Amino acid sequence: MKKFLLKTILYIFLILVLLELLVRALHLYTEDPPRYIDENNVEKRVPGHNGYAVTGNRNQNFSEFHINKAGFNSHREFLPTKEKFEIALIGDSFIEGFHQDYYDSTGRKIETKLDTVEVYEYGYAGYDLANQMHLINAYKEQFALIDEIIIYLNFESDLKRGAYEPNVGRIAMLSSTVFKIRDNIKLLAYGSKIGILEPLKKLVTGQAFQNASQAYETNKIEVDVREQEQEYLDNFKSLVALYGYDKCKTTILLDSRKTSASFLAYCNQNNFRYIDFAPTFERTTKPVTLIYDWHWNNHGRQLIANVIVDHIKGPKKSKDCR
């Protein structure tokens, strides 16, 4: 019996080692460059990291990233000057662009169409408008030199707070021993990505012992849409009042299909410019998102680049834009 147990343990260990080597050889795991909060309370990536982000169960999307000295995924460093024309593209994971090779990003596509322009992509997974407004304020000297600021706004998720607080808890959690072990054992990283470890996570958190009715209750969401829209609009006003807003060079990038009509009306009435890419997405006959993920695919990013280019080339702003 003892020999049987020892052999079983040995075989399990060897199988796990073999699977670990297989996951590494096929690069089935995704790499997530470490995050930190800098001296200005801006959450971003640790500079100097290079690697590959993987989406899907079998390398369905395999793209290279490069974290520059500013802490963002980009093919260039952020060095604005008075002489050059620069565009700051700010947003969440859609702008961070881990689903596309960093040298073929949305910003790079814009630069291809506008030869003398440099695009600085301040993208970070999890950013909301509070993060974005704080970022601009924290680096105000740098942004004073940038000619155009474009903020990607998802109305459904980016206006849930009216002031910024750094997410210290998330950074501490991602830097914890448990997460370091997960990230270094690629089989665990892969298993976590495809959901194999979900039952274990539920067991640890106690969710595995919920009965059916309790589980159903936790999935119920009851929201008064009108109250939510007003709350989001109030949060927008709060952030503008707190950090200021340069209407002359700041434009919101949004999808009107997912944006409150009252918010759009407020923007129109108060001269907050926005680029609506919904009509462009609706006209195309090709998919604009990845098959297994809601992020923009290469075609979607090209369309986003096109609408931004059209905006930059469009009519000059009036002198009373402020």
C-alpha positions as CSV (number, residue, x, y, z in Angstrom):
1,M,0.0,0.0,0.0
2,K,2.9,2.3,0.9
3,K,4.6,1.6,-2.4
4,F,1.3,2.3,-4.3
5,L,0.9,5.6,-2.6
6,L,4.4,6.7,-3.3
7,K,4.1,5.6,-7.0
8,T,0.8,7.5,-7.3
9,I,2.4,10.7,-5.8
10,L,5.4,10.3,-8.1
11,Y,3.3,9.8,-11.2
12,I,1.1,12.8,-10.4
13,F,4.2,14.9,-9.8
14,L,5.7,13.8,-13.2
15,I,2.4,14.4,-15.0
16,L,2.2,17.9,-13.5
17,V,5.8,18.6,-14.5
18,L,5.1,17.3,-18.0
19,L,2.0,19.6,-18.3
20,E,4.0,22.5,-17.0
21,L,6.6,22.0,-19.7
22,L,3.9,21.6,-22.3
23,V,2.2,24.8,-21.3
24,R,5.5,26.7,-21.4
25,A,6.6,25.2,-24.7
26,L,3.3,26.1,-26.4
27,H,3.1,29.4,-24.5
28,L,-0.5,28.8,-23.5
29,Y,-0.3,31.1,-20.6
30,T,-0.6,34.9,-20.7
31,E,1.9,37.3,-19.2
32,D,0.7,40.2,-17.1
33,P,3.4,42.8,-16.5
34,P,3.5,43.9,-12.9
35,R,1.5,46.9,-11.8
36,Y,2.4,49.6,-9.3
37,I,1.3,53.0,-8.0
38,D,3.9,55.8,-8.6
39,E,4.8,58.8,-6.6
40,N,1.9,60.8,-8.2
41,N,-0.6,58.1,-7.1
42,V,-1.0,57.0,-10.8
43,E,-1.6,53.2,-11.2
44,K,0.4,51.8,-14.1
45,R,2.8,49.0,-15.3
46,V,6.3,48.6,-14.1
47,P,8.5,50.0,-16.9
48,G,10.8,47.8,-19.0
49,H,8.7,44.6,-19.3
50,N,8.3,42.8,-22.6
51,G,6.3,39.7,-23.3
52,Y,3.3,38.1,-24.9
53,A,-0.4,38.4,-24.0
54,V,-2.5,35.3,-24.8
55,T,-6.3,35.2,-25.2
56,G,-8.4,32.1,-25.6
57,N,-7.7,28.5,-24.6
58,R,-5.2,27.6,-27.3
59,N,-3.2,30.7,-28.3
60,Q,-6.2,32.1,-30.2
61,N,-4.8,35.6,-29.9
62,F,-1.0,35.9,-29.3
63,S,0.3,39.4,-29.2
64,E,3.5,41.1,-28.1
65,F,3.6,44.0,-25.5
66,H,6.3,46.5,-24.6
67,I,6.0,48.6,-21.4
68,N,7.8,51.9,-22.0
69,K,9.6,54.1,-19.5
70,A,6.3,55.9,-18.7
71,G,4.7,52.5,-17.6
72,F,2.4,52.0,-20.6
73,N,2.2,49.6,-23.5
74,S,3.6,51.5,-26.5
75,H,6.1,51.4,-29.4
76,R,7.4,54.8,-28.4
77,E,8.5,56.8,-25.4
78,F,6.4,59.8,-24.3
79,L,8.5,62.9,-25.0
80,P,6.2,65.8,-25.9
81,T,7.6,69.1,-27.1
82,K,6.2,72.5,-28.2
83,E,7.5,71.8,-31.7
84,K,5.9,68.5,-32.4
85,F,2.2,67.6,-32.7
86,E,1.2,64.9,-30.2
87,I,-2.0,63.1,-29.4
88,A,-2.7,61.5,-26.0
89,L,-5.0,58.5,-26.3
90,I,-6.2,57.6,-22.7
91,G,-8.3,54.6,-21.7
92,D,-8.7,51.2,-20.3
93,S,-7.7,47.8,-21.7
94,F,-9.2,48.7,-25.1
95,I,-6.5,51.4,-25.4
96,E,-3.8,49.4,-23.5
97,G,-4.1,47.1,-26.5
98,F,-2.7,43.8,-25.2
99,H,-4.9,42.1,-27.8
100,Q,-2.7,43.5,-30.6
101,D,1.0,43.7,-31.2
102,Y,2.3,46.9,-29.6
103,Y,3.9,47.9,-32.9
104,D,0.5,47.6,-34.7
105,S,-1.6,49.4,-32.1
106,T,-4.4,51.9,-32.6
107,G,-2.0,54.7,-32.0
108,R,0.5,53.3,-34.6
109,K,-2.4,53.1,-37.1
110,I,-3.2,56.8,-36.5
111,E,0.5,57.7,-37.0
112,T,0.6,55.8,-40.3
113,K,-2.2,58.1,-41.6
114,L,-0.8,61.2,-40.0
115,D,2.9,61.2,-40.9
116,T,4.1,64.0,-38.6
117,V,2.0,63.1,-35.5
118,E,3.1,61.1,-32.4
119,V,0.4,59.2,-30.5
120,Y,1.0,58.5,-26.8
121,E,-1.2,55.6,-25.6
122,Y,-1.9,55.9,-21.9
123,G,-3.9,52.7,-21.7
124,Y,-4.3,50.6,-18.6
125,A,-6.7,47.7,-17.8
126,G,-9.2,48.9,-15.2
127,Y,-8.9,52.6,-15.8
128,D,-12.2,54.6,-15.4
129,L,-12.7,58.3,-15.9
130,A,-11.5,59.0,-12.4
131,N,-8.2,57.3,-13.2
132,Q,-7.9,59.2,-16.5
133,M,-8.7,62.6,-15.1
134,H,-6.3,62.1,-12.2
135,L,-3.6,61.0,-14.7
136,I,-3.9,64.2,-16.7
137,N,-3.8,66.3,-13.6
138,A,-0.8,64.3,-12.1
139,Y,1.2,64.9,-15.3
140,K,-0.1,68.4,-16.1
141,E,3.3,69.7,-17.3
142,Q,3.5,66.9,-19.8
143,F,-0.1,67.2,-21.0
144,A,0.3,71.0,-21.3
145,L,2.7,70.2,-24.2
146,I,0.3,67.6,-25.9
147,D,-1.9,69.1,-28.6
148,E,-4.9,66.7,-28.5
149,I,-6.2,64.6,-25.7
150,I,-8.7,61.8,-26.5
151,I,-10.3,60.0,-23.6
152,Y,-12.1,56.6,-24.3
153,L,-15.2,56.5,-22.2
154,N,-17.4,53.4,-21.6
155,F,-20.5,55.1,-20.1
156,E,-21.7,51.8,-18.6
157,S,-18.6,51.2,-16.4
158,D,-16.4,54.3,-16.3
159,L,-18.5,56.8,-14.3
160,K,-19.2,54.9,-11.1
161,R,-17.2,57.3,-8.9
162,G,-16.8,61.1,-8.7
163,A,-13.4,61.2,-7.2
164,Y,-10.1,59.3,-7.5
165,E,-8.6,57.0,-4.9
166,P,-5.7,54.7,-5.8
167,N,-6.5,51.0,-5.7
168,V,-3.9,50.1,-3.1
169,G,-5.7,46.8,-2.3
170,R,-5.6,45.5,-5.8
171,I,-1.8,46.2,-6.1
172,A,-1.2,44.5,-2.8
173,M,-3.2,41.5,-3.8
174,L,-1.4,41.1,-7.2
175,S,1.9,41.4,-5.4
176,S,1.0,38.8,-2.8
177,T,2.8,35.5,-2.5
178,V,-0.2,33.5,-3.8
179,F,-0.3,35.5,-7.0
180,K,3.5,35.3,-7.4
181,I,3.3,31.6,-7.1
182,R,0.5,31.5,-9.7
183,D,2.4,33.7,-12.1
184,N,5.6,31.6,-11.9
185,I,3.9,28.2,-12.2
186,K,2.6,28.6,-15.7
187,L,0.2,25.6,-15.4
188,L,-1.5,27.4,-12.6
189,A,-1.6,30.6,-14.6
190,Y,-3.1,28.8,-17.6
191,G,-5.6,26.9,-15.4
192,S,-6.7,30.2,-13.8
193,K,-7.2,31.8,-17.2
194,I,-9.4,29.0,-18.6
195,G,-11.4,28.6,-15.4
196,I,-10.1,25.2,-14.2
197,L,-9.3,26.7,-10.8
198,E,-12.7,28.3,-10.4
199,P,-14.1,25.5,-8.2
200,L,-11.1,25.8,-5.9
201,K,-11.5,29.6,-5.8
202,K,-15.2,29.1,-4.8
203,L,-14.2,26.6,-2.1
204,V,-11.7,29.0,-0.6
205,T,-14.1,31.9,-0.6
206,G,-17.0,29.8,0.7
207,Q,-19.2,30.3,-2.4
208,A,-19.1,26.6,-3.1
209,F,-21.5,26.0,-0.2
210,Q,-24.2,28.3,-1.3
211,N,-27.5,26.5,-2.1
212,A,-29.2,27.1,-5.4
213,S,-31.5,29.9,-4.1
214,Q,-28.6,31.8,-2.5
215,A,-26.6,31.6,-5.7
216,Y,-29.5,32.9,-7.7
217,E,-29.9,35.8,-5.3
218,T,-26.3,36.9,-5.7
219,N,-26.8,37.1,-9.5
220,K,-29.8,39.4,-9.2
221,I,-29.2,43.0,-10.0
222,E,-31.9,45.6,-9.5
223,V,-31.0,49.0,-10.8
224,D,-33.1,52.1,-11.5
225,V,-31.7,53.1,-14.9
226,R,-32.8,56.7,-14.5
227,E,-31.1,57.0,-11.1
228,Q,-28.0,55.3,-12.5
229,E,-27.8,57.7,-15.5
230,Q,-28.1,60.7,-13.1
231,E,-25.5,59.3,-10.8
232,Y,-23.1,58.9,-13.7
233,L,-23.7,62.4,-15.0
234,D,-23.2,63.8,-11.5
235,N,-19.9,61.9,-11.2
236,F,-18.8,63.3,-14.6
237,K,-19.6,66.8,-13.3
238,S,-17.7,66.1,-10.1
239,L,-14.6,65.0,-11.9
240,V,-14.6,68.0,-14.2
241,A,-15.0,70.3,-11.3
242,L,-12.3,68.6,-9.3
243,Y,-9.6,68.3,-12.0
244,G,-10.7,70.8,-14.7
245,Y,-11.3,70.1,-18.3
246,D,-9.6,71.7,-21.3
247,K,-12.4,71.8,-23.8
248,C,-10.1,73.2,-26.5
249,K,-8.0,70.0,-26.8
250,T,-9.9,67.3,-25.1
251,T,-12.4,65.0,-26.8
252,I,-14.3,62.0,-25.5
253,L,-14.3,58.8,-27.6
254,L,-17.5,56.8,-27.1
255,D,-20.1,54.4,-28.5
256,S,-23.5,56.2,-28.5
257,R,-25.3,52.8,-28.5
258,K,-23.9,52.3,-25.0
259,T,-24.2,55.8,-23.8
260,S,-27.1,57.6,-22.1
261,A,-29.0,60.0,-24.2
262,S,-29.1,62.5,-21.3
263,F,-25.3,62.4,-21.1
264,L,-24.9,63.1,-24.8
265,A,-27.4,65.9,-24.5
266,Y,-25.4,67.4,-21.6
267,C,-22.2,67.2,-23.7
268,N,-23.8,68.9,-26.6
269,Q,-25.3,71.7,-24.4
270,N,-22.0,72.4,-22.6
271,N,-19.5,72.0,-25.5
272,F,-17.9,68.8,-24.4
273,R,-16.7,67.4,-27.7
274,Y,-17.0,63.7,-28.4
275,I,-16.2,61.2,-31.3
276,D,-19.0,58.7,-31.8
277,F,-17.7,55.6,-33.5
278,A,-21.0,53.7,-33.4
279,P,-22.0,54.7,-37.0
280,T,-18.7,53.5,-38.3
281,F,-19.0,50.2,-36.5
282,E,-22.6,49.8,-37.7
283,R,-21.7,50.4,-41.4
284,T,-18.9,47.8,-41.6
285,T,-19.8,44.2,-42.7
286,K,-16.8,42.7,-40.9
287,P,-16.6,41.8,-37.2
288,V,-15.0,44.6,-35.1
289,T,-14.3,42.5,-32.0
290,L,-12.4,39.3,-31.3
291,I,-14.5,36.1,-31.6
292,Y,-13.7,35.0,-28.0
293,D,-13.4,38.4,-26.4
294,W,-15.2,41.8,-26.6
295,H,-12.1,43.8,-27.3
296,W,-11.6,45.3,-30.7
297,N,-9.9,43.2,-33.3
298,N,-7.5,44.5,-35.9
299,H,-10.3,45.7,-38.1
300,G,-12.0,47.4,-35.2
301,R,-8.8,49.2,-34.2
302,Q,-8.3,50.4,-37.7
303,L,-11.9,51.9,-37.7
304,I,-11.2,53.6,-34.4
305,A,-8.0,55.0,-35.8
306,N,-9.9,56.2,-38.9
307,V,-12.5,58.1,-36.9
308,I,-9.8,59.7,-34.8
309,V,-7.9,60.8,-37.9
310,D,-11.1,62.3,-39.4
311,H,-11.5,64.2,-36.1
312,I,-8.0,65.6,-36.2
313,K,-8.3,66.5,-39.9
314,G,-11.8,68.0,-39.3
315,P,-12.8,71.7,-38.9
316,K,-10.7,73.8,-36.6
317,K,-12.1,74.5,-33.2
318,S,-13.7,77.8,-32.4
319,K,-11.9,80.3,-30.2
320,D,-14.6,80.0,-27.5
321,C,-14.1,76.3,-27.1
322,R,-13.3,76.8,-23.4
